Amino acid sequence: MPKFLEAILAKAAARKGLKGPRAKAYVYGTMQNIGAMRGSRETAKGRAMERKHQRDTGGGHASKALSARYPD
């Protein structure tokens, strides 16, 4: 699954005040809605998103990209 997307959505869930199972449902439900996952499997679109993210950020870790995009 696209780890960078999971981290972004988890942070968005926390900003919305979601915790525990509700936060996980928000994260994985959103990834399914946008087509990054189908059930528990990553789709070709999800893999492409991950590759594009790695290319655009220079192969950096997801948390570094998140801190630049969503400062606390």
Secondary structure, DSSP 8 states (H G I E B T S, - for coil): --HHHHHHHHHHHHHTT--HHHHHHHHHHHHHHHTSEETTEE-HHHHHHHHHHHHHTTT--HHHHHHHHS--
